[in-house]
Amino acid sequence: MTAIGTTAWVMDRCDDLTRHSARPDALERVYLSPEHAAANTAVRAWMLDAGLDTETDAAGNIWGRRSAAGAPQRPGTPGEPALVLGSHLDTVPDAGRYDGMLGVVLAIAVAHRLRGQALPFALEVVGFSDEEGTRFGKALLGSCAASGQWDEAWWDQSDADGVTLREAFARFGLPPDRVGDAARRPADLVGYLEAHIEQGPVLQDRDLPLAYVTTIAGARRFVLTVTGEARHAGGTPFDRRRDALVAAAHLVTRIEELARAAGCLATVGDIHVEPGAVNVIPGRAEVTLDLRGRTDADRDALWDRIAAAGREIADGRGVTIEHTETHRAPSTACAPRLSRAVAAGITKATTTSSDPLGLWSPAGHDGMAMAAVTDVGMLFVRCRDGISHHPDEHVDPEDVDLALDAYTAAVLALAEEAR
C-alpha cells in the first residue's frame, strides 16, 4: 500500500472505494445498504491509521477525531470545539469515483499530515452517508441529521422496492428513535471545510487547478403536470387537438430560453406521457424541473417567469398546467473567514501571485445542511471537462497534490487565526 497521506494514497483509496458497489458493471452505493456499511468499514480503518478515534453516528455517518493536542479522541467529545473536514461517501447510479469520495479521503490525508501537531481546536473528519438522495429521493439526509434538521415526515419515504426509511434504519442496525443523537451542537464546532471536484468546466477553461467557493446555489424542484385530452391520432384534426405533450414541449424550450436569459440553470430531467400509445394523442404529460441560481432571488424570479410562460402556453393550447414543488433548499454563503483560509491555502500551494478564483457552486453539497450549525467553506478541484455523476469523472494527480497542500494550509491558516 502507498504511504498514507500522500497523493498516491489518496488516488488509490478513491479506487478502493469503487469496490463497494451494488452493481458489478458500475459504481452505485446508496444509503443504508451493505455497500454503505462496507465503505464505512474501509474508511474507519483509514481514519484509525491517520491517528483518529472513530464512531458511526445514529444516522450512519462515519466520524473520526483527534484532540487539539493531537491524540485520538472520541468523535463529538464536548468541551473542545472541532474543525470538521469531510464530504460524502454515497453515489448516484453509474457514478464516478471522485464526487464526494475525494473530499473524504483528502480530509483523512490532511488529518494524517497534521498527526500529533498541536492545534487550537480539535480536528474531525466525516464521511456523510447520504448526500445524493439516490435511494429515498431526499438529498442531504446524513448532514441534515448531523445538523439537527431531521424531519419526522421522512420516515415514511420508501425506495424503489417499497422499503421505508424507517425499515432501512432498523435493517442497518440503527434505532430510528435515536436519530436525534447524531445532531451536533454549534458550540462544539469551529467550522466545516469540504474539498470537492468542481462538477463544472470553469477551472479547466481558465487553466486553474483550484478555487474557493463563494456560494452554494439554492435549488427548487417541481413536477409540472400538463393535462389535455387523449383522442384518436387519426381521427382528430389539429385544430381540435389538446395535445399535452406538444404543450409540454413548448414549455420545455421556453424554460431553457428563460433560464439562459436569467443567468440561472434549469433542467427538465424526466417526462412521463399518458396514455403512451403510438396512435393516441397524449392526454397527460408530467415534467420534472430543477431550478438553480446564484441567489434565491434570481432563482425565484426565474420561477415566476416560467410559471407565467406556462399559463400563456396553457391558454393558447387549450390545456391546464399545474405544479407541485417537491424540494426547496436556500442558497448558502460560505463564511468569509473560511474562504480566506482556503484562498490562502491555494496561494501557498500554487505559489502564484494572482488572487485565487472564487466560484459559486450550482451543485448542492453537505455544507448547505451544516451551515445550520456552523460556518462552512469549500475548496474546488478541477475535474476534466467538468464531467461528474458519470464514470468518466476524472481528476489529475497533480491537481490532487495541490489540493492536499492547499487543504492542509487552510487548516493551518485557521489555526493561526484562532491563536
C-alpha positions, 0 to 999 in steps of 0.5 A: 500500500502507498504511504498514507497521506500522500497523493498516491494514497489518496488516488488509490483509496478513491479506487478502493472505494469503487469496490463497494458497489451494488452493481458489478458493471458500475459504481452505485452505493446508496444509503443504508445498504451493505455497500454503505456499511462496507465503505464505512468499514474501509474508511474507519480503518483509514481514519484509525491509521491517520491517528483518529478515534472513530464512531458511526453516528445514529444516522450512519455517518462515519466520524473520526477525531483527534484532540487539539493536542493531537491524540485520538479522541472520541468523535463529538467529545464536548468541551473542545470545539472541532474543525470538521473536514469531510464530504460524502461517501454515497453515489448516484447510479453509474457514478464516478469515483471522485464526487464526494469520495475525494473530499473524504479521503483528502480530509483523512490525508490532511488529518494524517499530515497534521498527526500529533501537531498541536492545534487550537481546536480539535480536528474531525473528519466525516464521511456523510452517508447520504448526500445524493438522495439516490435511494429515498429521493431526499438529498442531504439526509446524513448532514441534515441529521448531523445538523439537527434538521431531521424531519419526522415526515421522512420516515415514511419515504420508501425506495424503489422496492417499497422499503421505508426509511424507517425499515432501512434504519432498523435493517442497518442496525440503527434505532430510528428513535435515536436519530436525534443523537447524531445532531451536533451542537454549534458550540462544539464546532469551529467550522466545516471545510469540504474539498470537492471536484468542481462538477463544472468546466470553469477551472479547466477553461481558465487553466486553474487547478483550484478555487474557493467557493463563494456560494452554494446555489439554492435549488427548487424542484417541481413536477409540472403536470400538463393535462389535455385530452387523449383522442384518436391520432387519426381521427382528430384534426389539429385544430381540435387537438389538446395535445399535452405533450406538444404543450409540454414541449413548448414549455420545455424550450421556453424554460431553457430560453428563460433560464439562459436569459436569467443567468440561472440553470434549469433542467427538465430531467424526466417526462412521463406521457399518458396514455403512451400509445403510438396512435393516441394523442397524449392526454397527460404529460408530467415534467420534472424541473430543477431550478438553480441560481446564484441567489434565491432571488434570481432563482425565484424570479426565474420561477415566476417567469416560467410559471407565467410562460406556462399559463400563456402556453396553457391558454393558447393550447387549450390545456391546464398546467399545474405544479407541485414543488417537491424540494426547496433548499436556500442558497448558502454563503460560505463564511468569509473567514473560511474562504480566506483560509482556503484562498490562502491555502491555494496561494501557498500551494500554487505559489502564484501571485494572482488572487485565487478564483472564487466560484459559486457552486450550482451543485448542492453539497453537505455544507448547505445542511451544516451551515445550520450549525456552523460556518462552512467553506469549500475548496474546488478541484478541477475535474476534466471537462467538468464531467461528474455523476458519470464514470468518466469523472476524472481528476489529475494527480497533480491537481490532487497534490495541490489540493492536499497542500492547499487543504492542509494550509487552510487548516493551518491558516485557521489555526493561526487565526484562532491563536 
